[in-house]
Amino acid sequence: MNKFIVDNNLNEKKFSYFLLNNPQPDVERIISYDYVGDETLFKNAMKEFENSISTRVLSSYDIQKSDARGQYIIRKIFAALYKTPSQLPDHCIIELYLNTKK
């Protein structure tokens, strides 16, 4: 889409005018979401993108390390609040008191 806009020297105002006055098959293919001809290409591209994200990003050492660090921090916060509930905000303490009083 960006290549199409650059190739035709279009800006925001010219682009809508161009689309309205030039109903070309390429333009329709670019803006249509249900174009049957490219459906398999789109699905294959999405699968490739998902695989790329999962192998390059989610499986990377830095992401795994950050994820483990985040889990550790959250566990420590919950443990601290469980041991000393007075650290909770006032509205949480009041709600806890009202729920346990019942």
N, C-alpha and C positions, 0 to 999 in steps of 0.2 A: 504494500500500500504506500509506504513512504517513497519507494523508488518511483511508483506511478506518479505521485504528486510532484516529485523533483523533476522527473523527465518531462512533465507537461507544464512546468513552471507555474504551479498553482499555489495560491494562498487560501486563507479561510473563506474569503468572499468569492474568489474565482472558482474554488472547488465545487461548491454547491451549484453555481451557474453552469459549470462544465458538465456536471452529472445530469442536470435537468435538460440540457440542450444537446447532449451527445449520448443517446442511449445505445452504447456499443456493447457487444457481448463481453468484452474484457472488463468494462466498467461494472456491468451487472454481476459478473463472476466475482469481482473484487468485493463488492458490497453485499452480496447475498450470503446468508448463513446456511441456506438449505440447497446449495448447489450440488447436485447429485454427482457430477463428474469428479469433483475433488473430495468427495466424502471419504474415500479410502485413503487418499493422501493425507487428509487432515487427521484421521484416526491413527495412521502410522506415525505421523509427526508427533502427535500427543503421546503415543507409547514411547517413542524415542526420547522425548523430553522428560517423561516420568522416569525412565530408566537412567537417564543422565543425571537428573536431580538426586535420585536415590543412591547412585553409585558415587558420584562426585561430591555431593554436599552432605547428605545425611550419614553416609558411612565414613566420612572423613574423621581423622583423629581429633582435630580441634573441636568439631561439633560434638563428638561423643564425650570429650573431656568437659566441655561447657555444660552439656546436658547433665552429666553426673554431678558437676559442681552445683548446678541449680537445684537438683534433687536433694543434695546434702544440705544446702542452705534452708530449703523449705522444711525439711525434717527438723533441723535445729530450731527454727522459729516455732513450729508447732510444739516441740518438746518444751521449749522455754515458756510458752503461753500455758501449756498444760500444767507445768510445775508451779507457776506463779500467775494465776489468772488476774491478779491485781494489775498486771501490765496491760490488760485489755482496755479499750476505750470504755468510758462510762456507760454508753448505751448498750454495749455488749454485756457488761456485767449486770445491768438492770434486766435485760431480756433473759439472761441465764437464770437470774434469781426468780423471775416471774415464771419461767418454764419449769424450774425444779420445784417451786412451791406447790404447783398443782399436783 
